[in-house]
């Protein structure tokens, strides 16, 4: 069910205008804009990075590996997926992959940046909405909600999780990825407008407080964690000249080598191994009271 961003009243099917309060969103560049103020102030992301990341997302080892883990989680825990919303979908690269894996599913992407959504329009058939993650305009509408390296950008991450809970169907769930270990904080976290890096305990506690039950959680980027730690020490001593992490500026040979390490780790996770530490966390949860 869709709900009004202003008064939270239910909206008629396929109609975004609210008969209760008169609210009606604008359409810009073919995108429905539910939070126009966020197009100027994102509260959490460096706009030019969307352009840089789009050049990398299809082939860079980190994005490729994370995408594989997301697809694995959806396939394992939600194999009959009928509907999915990607909160903070960026340029829709993950939605394109999910569409390929679940071609019959109804897909929706929400993102504050209109520029990113305009880039994403050509990638998939998902409905793309310019919106604020703290005001998701749905109630009990999706089998699964996803937020992939998103909630660390928001001061009130508990509000985002509460909104995701409301937007999930009663038998629905969420898949999250976040950066792990506050000790890895560096100039790059500042440049990316991160508010925090999570401990496992912190993430689990916040997800459970929102009303979910944890189904699975693992660290990833574990085998490369020593290299990441050394890189962060180097960055503190000599910060990069711009907002793009040096880890994204690598040649094809290095990308292939690091991708091979990630493939090994991916195979271990698929075999059932769960890592306690890594550069990032993957978490799967369902609404309390769910049954298989």
Helices and strands as residue ranges (DSSP letters): E 26-28, E 31-33, G 36-39, H 48-56, H 61-77, E 83-87, H 93-101, E 106-111, H 114-120, E 127-130, E 142-148, G 151-153, H 157-167, E 168-179, G 182-184, H 187-191, H 200-209, E 212-220, H 225-237, G 246-248, H 252-270, E 280-287
